[in-house]
Each structure stands twice: as C-alpha cells, then as structure tokens.
C-alpha cells in the first residue's frame, strides 16, 4: 500500500494534475543534491555474489573515517534510513516519545505505529531530533538531547560536518543516522548507516536480517566515502547554488525562513499561487499542511536553472 504521509516528490501526482510527462518536469520538492556523486563502474561480483564480510568491512572502514566515528561506537549499513527508522521504536519497550514539529514525519509515524504515545514533556523515554532539521534547517543544542533512547538524524549534516554530533555516538541509548540520499544525491541507492550504542545497533541488525544492503550499494558507498575532494567541492557548490536560488525567490516577495544548502524554506504571502504558477510550468515545489505561507524549494540541476529562473521572474 502506498504511504499517504506528507513528503516531497510524488511527481506522478503532479503530472496527473498539471500534465506533461515526467521527463518534462523539474522536481524541486525534495532536498536531494541534483548533481550526484558519479558512481562509476560497479564490479560484476557486486551484482552476482552475496555481500560478504569484506564488502561490509570496506564500507564500514570508509564510513568511520569519513564521519569521524569515535572508537567504541558501532556502525551498521542499512538499506536506506526509512527501513531503519521503521524498526528503531521496537528496540525498546514502548514509552513516551518526543519529536518537535515541524520536522520530517517518518520518525513520529514509526513510533506511533509501534505503540509509543507522543509527548511534549522532557525528558521523554525516546527523543528524536533531525539535525539539521527538515524543513527549517535548525540545529539542535546537544544539551537538549537527554532521553534514554536518543535518535539524531543527520541526513542533511554532510553539508556542514563541523556541526555533527557524532561525538555522542558512544553514549548509551544513542543512535546517529546517516544518509546517502541527500548530500550524495543517491536516493535510489537506498543506503544509509546507523551509528551508536553497540547493543542497540546489534538489535537493529537482527531485525533487519542478513545481507540487508546490496553489494552494489556497499561498493558505491565505500567509494563515495573516500572521495573527500568531491565532498569538499560539493559543499562549496551547494552553498553558492543556494545563494543563487535565494536571490531569485526573494525577488518574488518571499522571505527566507530557514533551510540548508540542499533546500530553502521561504515564507510567501501567496505560497499556494507561486506553487501553482511553477507547477503549470512543470516545476514541482513543496507546500506544507501546517502553514499556508510556507514553501520549500530544492536546488535545480545545472541544466534546469534557465527554466527555473525564467519562471520565477514571470509576472503573476
């Protein structure tokens, strides 16, 4: 059954409503790097063999180095963070969980599905923070993370690694989540990592079962995590492109209210009209049910900038 949770993407629905074909659309509704890491050739054995210990070790070694994982913290490759997020609430008996809105909604949905009631009180039995937060880019004060089960989702943190809370990965009850779908632009790879409390990570591994991550994903991930120069250049590029987008959107009467180098959140007095104007030109953006004036745009790819800039400059 297709999830009805509020997400970006869902380009098929946009095509059905506004016409055209998928290849005619520019999807700015997500926070995925439009200039992804170039995956290069994949060894044939990655496709034909079960992922052995060597493939997993190569990925984990590269991941520990790239993310500066402290000694004593466990690391588990996972088949996309959504799979891990759905299982994490089952690692502890149900209690009260806390996550502050607005934010990525899969975490709350997973805890509710596992029978955890939600609370705004502190400390809760479990506390999830998205760091930096999606959609407003806010950073979490580490002093505010004090639950027995603490989940720190750093899916967008590779744009600013100096803000990472990876040093907390050795704390009991702490799990830090990393993604390849955002900064690396490889959402279809379905690859992530869970780092932290060894007992919790082992319990998660048992729930996911053997060989949860494909051989090609492990191969690509290990190679990407050694591409330090690519990562440094990409951070500079994303920052410049985010500034470029801000200039164009603010000229429409919007105010910048948050975001990261991968997505920008604006307040616009006619957010719905701007969203519709762009959709009619086959450019898909993101509105939110919690605010009639909030609109979020991801970055265009290099070939898409002329269309996006022209559409934003048109009178409405």
Secondary structure, DSSP 4 states (H G I P E B T S, - for coil): ----S--S--HHHHHHHH-S-GGG-EE-SS---SS--------HHHHHS---HHHHHHHHHHHHHHTTPPTT-EEEEES-HHHHHHHHGGGS---EEE-PSSS-THHHHHHHHTTPEE---SS-SEEEEESS-TTT-PPPPGGG---SEEEEE-TTGGGSGGG--GGGGGSTTEEEEEESSSTT--GGG--EEEEE-HHHHHHHHHHH-TT-S-HHHHHHHHHHTT-HHHHHHHHHHHHHHHHHHHHHHHTTT-EEEEEETTEEEEE-TTHHHHHHHHHTTTEE-EEETTEEEEEEEEPPPTTTHHHHHHHHHS--
